[in-house]
Amino acid sequence: MSVTDDLRRIARELLESGRVTRVIGYEEGRRGQVRPLVARTVEEAGRLLFDERCARNLALYLLDFKPQGEEEPPAVAVVLKPCDARALNVLVLENQVRREKVYVLGVACPGIPGKPACASCTERIPPTFDLLLGKPEPPPAPAGPDDLSRLLALSPEERRRFWAEQFRRCIRCYACRQVCPMCYCEVCIAEKLDPPWESIAIAPSENEFYHVLRAYHLIGRCIECGECERVCPMGIPVFLYQRYLAEEVRQTFGFRAGMDAETPAPFMTFRKEELEDLP
Amino acid sequence: MEFEPRIVGFLCNWCSYAGADLAGTSRLSYPPNIRIIRVPCSGRVDPMLAMKAFLEGADGVIVLGCHPGDCHYSEGNYHARRRLHLFHRLLELFGLEKERFRLDWVSASEGVRFAEVVAGFTEQVRRLGPRVRPEDILERQR
């Protein structure tokens, strides 16, 4: 039995029994690509699939079922890879999603071929799931020096020039933000007009401001799915700075976002005895 | 003409702003380069406020708050410390000079310390020179 066969069978059962109202997963799209599917019926559940093309982080769509006031959110099932499940944990920690309303169809992740975030990732099993599909394979051997260590070997001036060159290409389409499950603000500060934080002008300074803003807002929250970089139409290595900060958070506070839904994130808490040498 | 750095200071209402006041009433002199903005707490200072100041032409930004343990709101300065720490790491990756952005503690009774901290930071930024914008870097390469 393939993962897809299991997935279709279980999705049908979940919908038939009324356990969930929808199953969020992937289906065959156009031009050999997969696309998200929100299956509401048993027939639709027959279109679900999972394979190595399923790069997208579906935790994003859980935000469409946020609790609204007194109203109970509907129960949904969702297909989540390890990084996607970490996103769910962060959303639960931040009170955006109620865990008991989500049935997690965890998938043992094969690593998505060609996705930069997967090259440095060793996680094969989601940190939270209600049912695990597929058999986890052993993680690949760690690769040699990558682009992050090469960047860190440069002088500060060279790093600044590197990013200035990268950000000059940015068209501020905000695709990196739209695809990010952690970017759920109703009005993004990048688009706030009163007071305006950044200008809508596409200038190197404004672009730099936007990327620093995005990097900062994801400190201790980024779950390293790398969707931001995958969707960037200009090929800017936006995941590079997220990965660096995730590593800094791990080294400084021993914390990795989304490994569970209880541990407070670094900016939610503090210790009195820490960081006593001010920079 | 000698370079005069433009410095924005975010001062907590309860300690550092009173410390600055004391420096004034004590007739201490300190560099006039600092433009003071009073905030309720150092924990109020989103590092993006510093980025915004840089975007608008500041050469340095300093955040001053109550000493750890003295926060009027008990814990605001501890949050500020964590934020500023990781923000510095972020600045390092982007090659932005973290020396232009400082967090320090000044109590209401430390008028002398306020004058010293401001003088020290102003000198530090003066040595760094004007802040370079990415526009300037890209221009230079042509």
HADDOCK unambig.tbl for C-alpha pairs under 7 A between the chains (distance, minus, plus):
assign (segid A and resid 156 and name CA) (segid B and resid 95 and name CA) 4.26 0.50 0.50
assign (segid A and resid 157 and name CA) (segid B and resid 95 and name CA) 5.97 0.50 0.50
assign (segid A and resid 159 and name CA) (segid B and resid 94 and name CA) 6.03 0.50 0.50
assign (segid A and resid 159 and name CA) (segid B and resid 95 and name CA) 4.96 0.50 0.50
assign (segid A and resid 160 and name CA) (segid B and resid 94 and name CA) 5.55 0.50 0.50
assign (segid A and resid 160 and name CA) (segid B and resid 95 and name CA) 4.35 0.50 0.50
assign (segid A and resid 160 and name CA) (segid B and resid 96 and name CA) 6.48 0.50 0.50
assign (segid A and resid 161 and name CA) (segid B and resid 137 and name CA) 6.67 0.50 0.50
assign (segid A and resid 163 and name CA) (segid B and resid 94 and name CA) 6.56 0.50 0.50
assign (segid A and resid 164 and name CA) (segid B and resid 134 and name CA) 5.62 0.50 0.50
assign (segid A and resid 197 and name CA) (segid B and resid 52 and name CA) 6.89 0.50 0.50
assign (segid A and resid 204 and name CA) (segid B and resid 134 and name CA) 5.67 0.50 0.50
assign (segid A and resid 204 and name CA) (segid B and resid 135 and name CA) 5.73 0.50 0.50
assign (segid A and resid 205 and name CA) (segid B and resid 55 and name CA) 6.80 0.50 0.50
assign (segid A and resid 205 and name CA) (segid B and resid 133 and name CA) 6.46 0.50 0.50
assign (segid A and resid 205 and name CA) (segid B and resid 134 and name CA) 5.80 0.50 0.50
assign (segid A and resid 205 and name CA) (segid B and resid 135 and name CA) 6.69 0.50 0.50
assign (segid A and resid 209 and name CA) (segid B and resid 51 and name CA) 6.87 0.50 0.50
assign (segid A and resid 213 and name CA) (segid B and resid 48 and name CA) 6.64 0.50 0.50
assign (segid A and resid 216 and name CA) (segid B and resid 87 and name CA) 6.94 0.50 0.50
assign (segid A and resid 245 and name CA) (segid B and resid 90 and name CA) 6.85 0.50 0.50
assign (segid A and resid 267 and name CA) (segid B and resid 79 and name CA) 6.92 0.50 0.50
assign (segid A and resid 267 and name CA) (segid B and resid 83 and name CA) 6.95 0.50 0.50
assign (segid A and resid 270 and name CA) (segid B and resid 78 and name CA) 6.31 0.50 0.50
assign (segid A and resid 270 and name CA) (segid B and resid 79 and name CA) 6.40 0.50 0.50
assign (segid A and resid 272 and name CA) (segid B and resid 78 and name CA) 6.87 0.50 0.50
assign (segid A and resid 278 and name CA) (segid B and resid 103 and name CA) 6.98 0.50 0.50
assign (segid A and resid 279 and name CA) (segid B and resid 102 and name CA) 6.83 0.50 0.50
